[in-house]
């Protein structure tokens, strides 16, 4: 039994699709169970092929029921821009998982985390993700932390603005390399690990696309793909914090993202020293822009 959380989210949906594709190709053999707050957002295929439990995977009762008889779990803590505390938000999700793993005998957990282990300090969301890894791994479960840097999909929120204003907003130095990753690549490896019962122990799996682009380099790629000039508007972490508050984020969430932006800039854990990982992150930035961002900008 494979349990998949966030099956309607940007990454979880792709993980579920990849798992079902692989099971179709091999003729089935493994049951799939998903936890969804709103099952109506699942695809018809997912509702037909997977057992659906309605609720939140932060709910110990829901998660316990989902993990009954489960061997593998795909884990992702969904963002909550209005959370009173980012650290408490991650704990509220991960502690029920730790309890379920111990009680239900789950063998393996595959979770979305981040680059930065051993480097990032006081890094907001990054630090919270890394603490989650330690908390889950301490249960003794076999654990794989999927560790991307800056997600290319973070730019989708700017797609229409890029088209209309030609402005790429980044709370990061415009002339410093920023490593990236496409979520589709994360989903491929996550599905492979969920369908493999041979791996053991704890390990980080980095996802670093083949590009060594700065935000200025990204803007150049975007200019070609969108067929209009794109320039970078660099903001400070404090400006980023204020803008998030303006969009309705809580004080702690806004501060956490500002701390992350500051740490990314000063500590370099998403920077040029991180080597590419072609086996796990083959998708380049230009390809992603052509296949994902351009259609979103033009829709």
C-alpha positions as CSV (number, residue, x, y, z in Angstrom):
1,X,0.0,0.0,0.0
2,X,1.3,3.4,-1.0
3,X,-0.1,6.5,0.7
4,X,0.1,9.9,-1.1
5,X,-0.5,13.2,0.6
6,X,-1.4,16.5,-1.2
7,X,-2.7,14.5,-4.2
8,X,-4.3,17.7,-5.7
9,X,-1.2,19.9,-5.1
10,X,1.4,20.9,-7.6
11,X,3.8,18.1,-6.7
12,X,1.5,15.5,-5.1
13,X,-0.7,15.5,-8.2
14,X,2.2,14.7,-10.4
15,X,3.5,12.0,-8.0
16,X,0.1,10.3,-8.0
17,X,-0.1,10.4,-11.8
18,X,3.4,8.9,-12.1
19,X,2.6,6.2,-9.6
20,X,-0.6,5.2,-11.4
21,X,1.2,5.3,-14.8
22,X,3.9,2.9,-13.5
23,X,1.3,0.6,-12.0
24,X,-0.6,0.6,-15.3
25,X,2.5,-0.3,-17.2
26,X,3.3,-3.2,-14.9
27,X,-0.3,-4.4,-14.6
28,X,-1.1,-3.1,-11.1
29,X,-0.1,-5.1,-8.0
30,X,0.1,-2.3,-5.5
31,X,-2.8,-0.4,-3.9
32,X,-2.8,3.4,-3.6
33,X,-4.5,5.5,-0.9
34,X,-4.7,9.3,-0.9
35,X,-5.6,11.9,1.7
36,X,-7.5,14.9,0.2
37,X,-9.2,17.8,1.9
38,X,-11.4,18.2,-1.1
39,X,-11.8,14.9,-3.0
40,X,-13.8,16.7,-5.7
41,X,-10.5,18.2,-6.9
42,X,-9.0,14.8,-7.7
43,X,-9.1,13.6,-11.3
44,X,-11.7,11.0,-12.3
45,X,-8.8,8.5,-12.8
46,X,-7.5,9.1,-9.2
47,X,-11.0,8.7,-7.7
48,X,-11.4,5.5,-9.6
49,X,-8.0,4.0,-9.0
50,X,-7.1,5.1,-5.5
51,X,-8.8,4.7,-2.1
52,X,-9.7,8.3,-1.0
53,X,-9.7,9.5,2.6
54,X,-11.1,12.9,3.1
55,X,-9.4,15.2,5.6
56,X,-6.1,16.7,6.5
57,X,-2.9,14.7,6.9
58,X,-2.2,16.8,10.0
59,X,-5.2,15.0,11.6
60,X,-3.8,12.1,13.6
61,X,-7.0,10.0,13.2
62,X,-7.1,10.6,9.4
63,X,-3.4,9.9,9.0
64,X,-3.6,6.9,11.2
65,X,-6.4,5.4,9.1
66,X,-4.5,6.1,5.9
67,X,-1.3,4.5,7.2
68,X,-3.1,1.3,8.3
69,X,-1.4,-1.5,6.3
70,X,0.7,1.0,4.4
71,X,4.3,0.3,3.3
72,X,5.3,3.6,1.7
73,X,4.2,7.2,2.3
74,X,4.8,10.3,0.1
75,X,4.9,13.3,2.5
76,X,4.7,17.0,1.8
77,X,3.8,19.7,4.3
78,X,1.5,22.1,2.4
79,X,2.2,25.9,2.8
80,X,-0.2,28.0,4.9
81,X,0.4,31.7,4.4
82,X,-1.7,32.5,7.4
83,X,-0.1,30.1,9.9
84,X,0.6,31.8,13.2
85,X,4.0,30.0,13.4
86,X,5.9,28.3,10.6
87,X,7.7,26.0,13.0
88,X,4.5,25.0,14.7
89,X,2.9,24.4,11.3
90,X,5.6,21.9,10.3
91,X,5.4,20.3,13.8
92,X,1.6,20.0,13.6
93,X,2.0,17.9,10.4
94,X,5.1,15.9,11.1
95,X,4.3,14.8,14.7
96,X,1.2,12.8,13.6
97,X,3.3,11.2,10.9
98,X,5.9,10.2,13.5
99,X,3.1,8.7,15.6
100,X,1.6,6.8,12.7
101,X,5.0,5.4,11.6
102,X,5.6,4.1,15.0
103,X,2.1,2.7,15.5
104,X,1.4,1.4,12.1
105,X,4.8,0.1,11.1
106,X,5.2,2.1,7.9
107,X,8.5,1.0,6.3
108,X,9.5,4.0,4.1
109,X,8.8,7.7,3.9
110,X,9.6,9.9,0.9
111,X,9.3,13.6,1.7
112,X,9.8,16.9,-0.1
113,X,12.4,18.9,1.8
114,X,15.1,21.3,0.6
115,X,18.8,21.8,0.0
116,X,20.7,23.4,2.8
117,X,21.5,20.6,5.3
118,X,24.6,21.5,7.3
119,X,24.7,25.0,5.8
120,X,21.4,26.8,6.3
121,X,21.0,28.7,9.6
122,X,18.0,30.8,10.7
123,X,16.6,30.3,7.2
124,X,12.9,30.3,7.8
125,X,11.0,27.7,5.8
126,X,14.3,26.0,4.9
127,X,15.2,25.5,8.5
128,X,11.7,24.2,9.3
129,X,11.9,21.7,6.5
130,X,15.3,20.4,7.7
131,X,14.0,20.1,11.2
132,X,11.1,18.1,9.9
133,X,13.5,15.6,8.2
134,X,15.3,15.1,11.5
135,X,12.1,14.5,13.4
136,X,10.8,11.9,11.0
137,X,14.1,10.1,10.5
138,X,14.5,9.8,14.3
139,X,11.6,7.3,14.3
140,X,13.9,4.9,12.5
141,X,11.8,4.7,9.4
142,X,13.7,4.4,6.1
143,X,13.7,7.9,4.8
144,X,14.4,9.8,1.6
145,X,14.4,13.6,1.7
146,X,13.9,15.1,-1.7
147,X,16.0,18.2,-1.7
148,X,15.4,20.8,-4.4
149,X,16.6,24.4,-4.4
150,X,14.4,27.2,-5.9
151,X,11.4,25.7,-7.6
152,X,10.9,27.0,-11.2
153,X,7.1,26.8,-10.5
154,X,7.6,29.7,-8.0
155,X,7.6,31.9,-11.1
156,X,4.1,30.9,-12.2
157,X,2.6,33.5,-9.8
158,X,4.4,36.1,-11.9
159,X,3.4,34.6,-15.3
160,X,0.8,37.2,-16.3
161,X,2.9,40.1,-14.9
162,X,5.9,38.9,-16.9
163,X,3.8,39.1,-20.0
164,X,2.2,42.5,-19.2
165,X,5.1,44.4,-17.5
166,X,8.2,42.5,-18.4
167,X,9.3,42.6,-14.8
168,X,10.8,39.6,-13.0
169,X,10.7,40.2,-9.2
170,X,13.3,38.5,-7.1
171,X,14.3,38.8,-3.5
172,X,17.8,37.6,-4.5
173,X,20.9,39.3,-6.0
174,X,20.3,39.7,-9.7
175,X,23.9,38.8,-10.6
176,X,24.3,35.7,-8.4
177,X,23.7,32.1,-9.6
178,X,20.4,30.7,-8.3
179,X,20.0,26.9,-8.7
180,X,16.5,25.8,-9.7
181,X,14.5,22.6,-10.2
182,X,11.2,21.7,-12.0
183,X,8.6,20.0,-9.9
184,X,8.0,17.4,-12.6
185,X,11.5,16.0,-12.0
186,X,10.8,15.7,-8.3
187,X,7.6,13.8,-9.0
188,X,9.4,11.3,-11.2
189,X,12.0,10.3,-8.6
190,X,9.4,10.3,-5.8
191,X,7.2,7.8,-7.7
192,X,10.2,5.6,-8.4
193,X,11.2,5.5,-4.7
194,X,7.6,4.8,-3.7
195,X,7.5,1.8,-6.0
196,X,10.9,0.4,-4.9
197,X,10.9,-1.6,-1.7
198,X,14.7,-2.3,-1.7
199,X,16.2,1.0,-0.4
200,X,17.0,1.4,3.3
201,X,18.4,4.0,5.7
202,X,18.3,7.7,5.5
203,X,19.6,9.8,2.6
204,X,19.1,13.2,0.9
205,X,18.3,13.2,-2.8
206,X,19.3,16.6,-4.4
207,X,17.6,18.0,-7.4
208,X,19.6,20.7,-9.2
209,X,18.8,21.5,-12.9
210,X,21.6,21.8,-15.4
211,X,21.5,25.6,-15.6
212,X,23.9,28.0,-13.8
213,X,21.7,31.1,-14.3
214,X,21.5,34.3,-12.3
215,X,18.1,36.1,-12.2
216,X,19.5,38.3,-14.9
217,X,20.2,35.1,-17.0
218,X,16.7,33.9,-16.3
219,X,15.3,37.2,-17.5
220,X,17.3,36.8,-20.7
221,X,15.8,33.4,-21.3
222,X,12.3,34.7,-20.5
223,X,12.8,37.5,-23.0
224,X,13.3,35.0,-25.7
225,X,10.5,32.6,-24.7
226,X,7.9,35.4,-24.1
227,X,9.2,37.4,-27.1
228,X,9.3,40.6,-25.1
229,X,12.0,42.3,-23.0
230,X,12.2,41.1,-19.4
231,X,14.2,42.8,-16.7
232,X,14.9,41.9,-13.1
233,X,13.5,44.0,-10.3
234,X,15.6,43.0,-7.2
235,X,14.0,43.5,-3.8
236,X,15.4,43.3,-0.3
237,X,14.2,40.6,2.2
238,X,12.5,43.4,4.1
239,X,10.6,44.5,1.0
240,X,9.7,40.9,0.4
241,X,8.3,40.6,3.9
242,X,6.2,43.7,3.5
243,X,4.8,42.6,0.2
244,X,3.8,39.2,1.7
245,X,2.0,41.0,4.5
246,X,0.2,42.9,1.8
247,X,-1.0,39.7,0.2
248,X,-2.4,38.5,3.5
249,X,0.5,36.4,5.0
250,X,0.8,36.2,8.8
251,X,3.6,38.1,10.5
252,X,5.5,34.9,11.2
253,X,5.1,33.5,7.6
254,X,6.2,36.8,6.1
255,X,9.2,36.9,8.4
256,X,10.1,33.3,7.7
257,X,10.2,33.9,3.9
258,X,12.2,37.0,4.4
259,X,14.7,35.1,6.6
260,X,14.9,32.4,3.9
261,X,15.6,35.0,1.2
262,X,18.3,36.6,3.3
263,X,19.9,33.2,4.1
264,X,19.8,32.1,0.4
265,X,21.7,35.3,-0.4
266,X,24.3,35.2,2.4
267,X,24.8,31.5,2.9
268,X,24.7,30.3,-0.7
269,X,22.9,26.9,-0.2
270,X,21.0,27.5,-3.5
271,X,24.0,29.0,-5.2
272,X,26.7,28.2,-7.7
273,X,28.6,25.8,-5.4
274,X,25.8,23.2,-5.7
275,X,26.6,20.8,-8.6
276,X,24.0,19.8,-11.1
277,X,22.2,16.4,-10.7
278,X,21.3,15.3,-14.2
279,X,19.9,12.0,-13.1
280,X,17.3,13.6,-10.9
281,X,16.8,17.0,-12.4
282,X,17.3,16.9,-16.2
283,X,14.8,19.7,-17.0
284,X,16.5,23.0,-18.0
285,X,15.1,26.4,-17.3
286,X,14.5,27.3,-21.0
287,X,12.6,24.0,-21.6
288,X,10.5,24.6,-18.5
289,X,9.7,28.2,-19.6
290,X,8.6,26.9,-23.1
291,X,6.5,24.0,-21.8
292,X,5.0,25.5,-18.6
293,X,5.5,29.2,-18.0
294,X,4.8,30.4,-21.6
295,X,1.4,28.7,-21.8
296,X,0.5,30.1,-18.3
297,X,1.5,33.6,-19.4
298,X,-0.5,33.4,-22.6
299,X,-3.6,31.8,-21.2
